[in-house]
Amino acid sequence: MLGSSERYLAVLPNPDLHIEVGKFDMAKMVNPDISGKQYQEGSLKDWKNYKYYVLARDEYTCQLCHKHGEGVKLVVHHIVYRSQGGTDRVDNLITLCTNCHTTKNHQPGGKLYKWMKAKKKVTKQLKGATFMNILRKRIMTTFPEASFQYGSQTYVDRKNLLLPKGHFMDAIAISGIKPVGQMPETVTMISQFRKKKRSLHEATARKGRKQPNMSSKRNEKNTKYACGLWLNDYVRVIGNHVKGYVKGFKSNGYYVYLTDGLGNYVLNSGRNYVNTKQCQLITHNGSWQKAEQKLSLYKFK
C-alpha cells in the first residue's frame, strides 16, 4: 500500500491523495468522542462503522441458523435490546438473517428474548482489525496531507452517488467527488508482474522432476532477456494492430499478453507466439503492467 501510493505520487502532477484505511474504525468504536484530523474531515456514519465490523467478525453468517451466502439478507441485532438499555458496543451486537430477526423471536419465549435474558456473550474477535490498526498509523504518518476515511463512510458515499458495488466505484466515492457528471467507458487495471520465477527448496521432488531442488536455484529456462527484448516490455504487434506485454520467449519469437484485461494471448497463424519480425518495442517496463478494460466487462471481485 505504501509503495503503491508513493509510485502513483511520483507520476501524477499535483495529486490530491485520498486513502481508505480499513472497513471500520476500531478506535472510534471504543471511544466515539475520539478526535483528530482524520475525524474532522468528512461525515463518518458511526452505525455503518459498527455494522461493517460485526458483519466481518461474524463472517457474514447468521449466528442463529448459520445461513450465509448470496440471497441471505443480514442485519445487525442488539443482544440486549436498546429499549432495555442495550448499547452499540460490538460485544452487544450480533449478525442475524431476516428470517431469524423476527417479532416472534423478540418476544418472551423467543430465541432472541432468551439471548437477552441470558446476556449472551460474544467473545469472537476480528484478528485482522488489529493488523489494519497498525498499518493505518504507518499510512497516516507517511502521508500526513492525505484525506483518510473508512469503508463504512465509503459505503454511504457510494450509495449517495447512486453507484453500483465495485472497487472502481468505491474509488470514485473515496475521491470526495460530489456529483458524477459522466461515467468513463474504460477502467485502467494495474498489476505487478514477477520477473524472477523462484523455485523453492524441496525435500521431495515435485511432479515432473527426477531430483528434488535442494539449492533453490532459478530455472535456467526462465530467461529475462532475448532477441532484443526484456520480459514485461510493452510492444506493438505489426499487422494485427494490438499491443501487449512480453511474457516469455521462444527461439524465434515472443509470447505476448494482450492488454484487454482478460488474459488472452496474441494468436498468429494458429500459434500462441509472435515472430521477432512482427514485434515492435513501445517502451521498457519494470515490474508493473497496466491495461484498459471496457467498463461493461468490469466485474467486482
C-alpha positions as CSV (number, residue, x, y, z in Angstrom):
1,M,0.0,0.0,0.0
2,L,2.7,2.5,1.0
3,G,4.9,1.6,-2.1
4,S,1.9,1.8,-4.4
5,S,0.9,5.3,-3.2
6,E,4.4,6.6,-3.5
7,R,4.6,5.2,-7.0
8,Y,1.4,7.0,-8.1
9,L,2.5,10.3,-6.5
10,A,5.8,10.1,-8.5
11,V,4.0,10.2,-11.9
12,L,0.9,12.3,-11.2
13,P,1.1,16.1,-11.3
14,N,-0.1,17.9,-8.1
15,P,-2.1,14.9,-6.8
16,D,-4.8,15.0,-4.2
17,L,-4.4,11.8,-2.3
18,H,-7.5,10.1,-0.7
19,I,-6.9,6.8,1.1
20,E,-9.3,4.2,2.6
21,V,-7.5,2.8,5.6
22,G,-10.0,0.0,6.6
23,K,-13.6,-1.1,6.6
24,F,-14.2,0.3,10.1
25,D,-12.6,2.5,12.7
26,M,-11.6,0.3,15.7
27,A,-10.6,3.3,17.9
28,K,-13.9,5.2,17.3
29,M,-16.0,2.1,18.4
30,V,-14.1,2.1,21.7
31,N,-14.2,5.9,22.1
32,P,-16.9,7.7,19.9
33,D,-15.5,11.1,21.0
34,I,-12.0,10.5,19.6
35,S,-10.8,13.5,17.7
36,G,-8.1,14.2,15.2
37,K,-7.6,15.4,11.6
38,Q,-8.9,12.1,10.2
39,Y,-12.2,12.5,12.0
40,Q,-12.7,16.2,11.3
41,E,-12.9,15.8,7.6
42,G,-16.0,14.2,6.0
43,S,-19.0,12.8,7.8
44,L,-18.3,9.3,9.2
45,K,-21.5,7.4,9.6
46,D,-21.0,5.7,13.0
47,W,-23.6,3.0,12.7
48,K,-22.1,1.8,9.4
49,N,-18.8,1.6,11.2
50,Y,-20.2,-0.8,13.8
51,K,-22.2,-2.8,11.2
52,Y,-19.2,-3.4,9.0
53,Y,-17.1,-4.7,11.9
54,V,-19.9,-7.0,13.2
55,L,-20.6,-8.5,9.8
56,A,-16.9,-9.1,9.1
57,R,-16.4,-10.6,12.6
58,D,-19.3,-13.0,12.2
59,E,-18.1,-13.9,8.6
60,Y,-21.4,-12.7,7.1
61,T,-23.2,-15.6,8.6
62,C,-26.4,-15.7,10.7
63,Q,-25.3,-16.6,14.2
64,L,-28.7,-18.3,14.9
65,C,-29.4,-20.5,11.9
66,H,-25.9,-20.2,10.4
67,K,-27.1,-19.4,6.9
68,H,-24.9,-17.3,4.7
69,G,-24.1,-16.6,1.0
70,E,-26.0,-15.0,-1.9
71,G,-29.7,-14.4,-1.2
72,V,-29.4,-14.3,2.6
73,K,-30.3,-10.9,3.9
74,L,-28.4,-10.0,7.0
75,V,-29.0,-7.5,9.8
76,V,-27.1,-6.5,13.0
77,H,-29.1,-7.2,16.1
78,H,-28.7,-5.8,19.7
79,I,-28.4,-8.8,22.1
80,V,-29.7,-6.7,25.0
81,Y,-32.4,-4.6,23.3
82,R,-31.9,-0.9,23.1
83,S,-35.3,-0.5,24.9
84,Q,-33.7,-2.4,27.8
85,G,-30.6,-0.3,27.9
86,G,-28.5,-2.2,25.4
87,T,-25.6,-0.3,23.9
88,D,-24.0,-0.1,20.4
89,R,-20.8,-1.7,21.7
90,V,-19.7,-4.5,19.4
91,D,-19.9,-7.1,22.2
92,N,-23.7,-6.4,22.3
93,L,-24.1,-6.8,18.6
94,I,-24.5,-9.9,16.5
95,T,-25.3,-10.9,12.9
96,L,-28.7,-12.4,12.1
97,C,-30.6,-13.2,8.9
98,T,-34.0,-11.6,8.4
99,N,-35.7,-15.0,8.8
100,C,-34.4,-15.2,12.4
101,H,-34.7,-11.5,13.2
102,T,-38.5,-11.6,13.7
103,T,-41.0,-10.1,16.1
104,K,-41.8,-13.6,17.4
105,N,-38.1,-14.2,18.4
106,H,-38.0,-10.9,20.1
107,Q,-41.0,-11.6,22.3
108,P,-41.0,-13.7,25.6
109,G,-40.3,-17.3,24.8
110,G,-38.5,-16.4,21.6
111,K,-34.8,-17.3,20.9
112,L,-33.6,-13.7,20.8
113,Y,-35.5,-12.9,24.0
114,K,-33.7,-15.8,25.7
115,W,-30.4,-14.4,24.5
116,M,-31.2,-11.0,26.1
117,K,-32.2,-12.6,29.4
118,A,-29.0,-14.7,29.5
119,K,-27.0,-11.7,28.3
120,K,-25.3,-13.8,25.6
121,K,-21.6,-13.2,25.4
122,V,-19.8,-12.6,22.1
123,T,-16.2,-13.5,22.5
124,K,-15.1,-13.8,18.9
125,Q,-12.7,-11.0,17.7
126,L,-11.6,-9.9,14.3
127,K,-7.9,-10.5,14.3
128,G,-7.2,-8.7,11.0
129,A,-8.5,-5.5,12.5
130,T,-5.5,-5.3,14.9
131,F,-3.1,-5.5,11.9
132,M,-5.0,-2.9,10.0
133,N,-4.9,-0.6,13.0
134,I,-1.1,-0.8,13.0
135,L,-0.9,-0.3,9.2
136,R,-3.3,2.7,9.4
137,K,-0.9,4.5,11.7
138,R,2.0,3.9,9.3
139,I,0.0,5.2,6.3
140,M,-1.1,8.3,8.2
141,T,2.5,9.1,9.2
142,T,3.8,8.6,5.7
143,F,1.1,10.7,4.0
144,P,0.2,13.4,6.6
145,E,-1.6,15.6,4.0
146,A,-3.8,12.9,2.6
147,S,-7.5,12.6,3.3
148,F,-8.5,9.4,5.2
149,Q,-11.7,7.6,5.6
150,Y,-13.1,4.1,6.4
151,G,-15.2,1.7,4.3
152,S,-18.2,2.5,6.5
153,Q,-18.2,6.0,5.1
154,T,-17.3,4.9,1.6
155,Y,-20.4,2.7,1.6
156,V,-22.6,5.7,2.4
157,D,-20.9,8.0,-0.1
158,R,-21.2,5.4,-2.9
159,K,-24.9,5.0,-2.2
160,N,-25.4,8.7,-2.3
161,L,-23.7,8.9,-5.7
162,L,-26.0,6.0,-6.9
163,L,-23.1,3.9,-7.9
164,P,-23.1,0.1,-8.0
165,K,-20.8,-2.1,-5.9
166,G,-17.2,-2.4,-7.1
167,H,-13.6,-1.5,-6.3
168,F,-13.6,1.0,-9.2
169,M,-16.9,2.6,-7.9
170,D,-15.5,2.7,-4.3
171,A,-12.5,4.7,-5.6
172,I,-14.9,7.3,-7.1
173,A,-16.6,7.6,-3.8
174,I,-13.4,7.8,-1.8
175,S,-12.2,10.7,-4.1
176,G,-14.7,13.0,-2.4
177,I,-16.4,13.9,-5.7
178,K,-20.0,15.2,-5.2
179,P,-21.8,14.7,-8.5
180,V,-20.8,12.2,-11.1
181,G,-21.2,14.1,-14.4
182,Q,-20.3,11.3,-16.8
183,M,-19.1,7.7,-16.3
184,P,-16.0,6.6,-18.1
185,E,-16.1,3.9,-20.8
186,T,-13.0,2.1,-19.6
187,V,-11.2,1.1,-16.4
188,T,-7.4,1.1,-16.1
189,M,-6.2,-2.1,-14.4
190,I,-2.7,-2.1,-12.8
191,S,-1.0,-5.3,-11.7
192,Q,2.5,-6.4,-10.7
193,F,4.4,-8.9,-12.9
194,R,7.0,-11.2,-11.3
195,K,10.1,-11.4,-13.5
196,K,12.1,-13.7,-11.2
197,K,10.4,-17.1,-11.2
198,R,11.7,-18.6,-8.0
199,S,12.0,-22.3,-7.3
200,L,11.8,-23.2,-3.6
201,H,13.9,-25.7,-1.6
202,E,12.4,-29.2,-1.8
203,A,12.7,-32.3,0.4
204,T,10.8,-34.4,-2.1
205,A,10.9,-33.9,-5.9
206,R,7.8,-32.3,-7.3
207,K,5.9,-33.8,-10.2
208,G,8.0,-33.6,-13.3
209,R,11.3,-33.6,-11.6
210,K,13.6,-36.6,-11.1
211,Q,15.6,-35.0,-8.3
212,P,14.4,-32.5,-5.6
213,N,15.6,-29.0,-6.0
214,M,18.0,-28.7,-3.0
215,S,19.7,-25.4,-3.9
216,S,16.7,-23.1,-4.6
217,K,18.2,-22.0,-7.9
218,R,16.3,-20.2,-10.6
219,N,15.4,-22.4,-13.5
220,E,17.8,-21.6,-16.4
221,K,14.8,-21.6,-18.8
222,N,13.3,-18.6,-17.1
223,T,15.0,-16.2,-19.4
224,K,14.6,-12.4,-18.7
225,Y,16.1,-11.1,-22.0
226,A,16.2,-12.5,-25.5
227,C,16.1,-11.3,-29.1
228,G,16.4,-7.6,-28.2
229,L,13.5,-7.5,-25.7
230,W,13.1,-8.0,-21.9
231,L,10.3,-9.7,-20.0
232,N,7.4,-7.2,-19.5
233,D,8.4,-4.9,-22.3
234,Y,5.4,-3.2,-23.9
235,V,5.2,-4.0,-27.6
236,R,3.1,-3.5,-30.7
237,V,2.3,-6.4,-33.0
238,I,2.8,-5.3,-36.5
239,G,-0.1,-6.2,-38.8
240,N,-2.5,-7.1,-36.0
241,H,-2.8,-3.6,-34.6
242,V,-2.7,-4.9,-31.0
243,K,-0.4,-4.1,-28.1
244,G,0.8,-6.2,-25.2
245,Y,3.5,-7.3,-22.8
246,V,6.2,-9.8,-23.4
247,K,5.6,-12.8,-21.1
248,G,8.1,-15.3,-22.4
249,F,10.4,-16.3,-25.2
250,K,10.9,-19.0,-27.9
251,S,13.8,-19.4,-30.3
252,N,12.2,-17.2,-33.0
253,G,9.7,-15.1,-31.1
254,Y,7.8,-14.0,-28.0
255,Y,4.7,-14.8,-26.0
256,V,2.8,-11.5,-25.9
257,Y,0.0,-10.9,-23.3
258,L,-2.9,-8.8,-24.6
259,T,-3.8,-5.6,-22.7
260,D,-7.5,-6.3,-22.7
261,G,-7.5,-7.4,-19.1
262,L,-9.0,-10.8,-19.9
263,G,-5.7,-12.8,-20.1
264,N,-5.7,-13.6,-23.8
265,Y,-2.5,-14.4,-25.7
266,V,-2.0,-12.9,-29.2
267,L,-2.6,-15.6,-31.8
268,N,-0.7,-15.6,-35.0
269,S,-1.5,-18.2,-37.7
270,G,-2.7,-20.7,-35.1
271,R,0.5,-20.3,-32.9
272,N,0.4,-18.7,-29.5
273,Y,3.5,-16.6,-30.0
274,V,4.6,-13.7,-32.2
275,N,7.6,-13.8,-34.6
276,T,10.5,-11.4,-33.8
277,K,9.9,-9.5,-37.1
278,Q,6.3,-8.8,-36.1
279,C,7.1,-7.2,-32.7
280,Q,8.0,-3.6,-32.3
281,L,9.1,-2.2,-28.9
282,I,7.0,0.7,-27.5
283,T,8.6,1.0,-24.0
284,H,10.6,-0.8,-21.4
285,N,8.9,-1.6,-18.2
286,G,9.8,-2.6,-14.7
287,S,7.6,-5.0,-12.8
288,W,4.3,-3.2,-13.4
289,Q,1.6,-3.5,-16.1
290,K,-1.5,-1.5,-16.9
291,A,-4.3,-2.4,-19.2
292,E,-7.6,-0.8,-20.1
293,Q,-10.8,-2.8,-19.8
294,K,-14.3,-1.8,-21.0
295,L,-16.5,-0.8,-18.2
296,S,-19.2,-3.2,-19.5
297,L,-16.7,-6.1,-18.8
298,Y,-15.6,-4.9,-15.4
299,K,-16.6,-7.3,-12.6
300,F,-16.4,-6.7,-8.9
301,K,-14.3,-9.4,-7.2
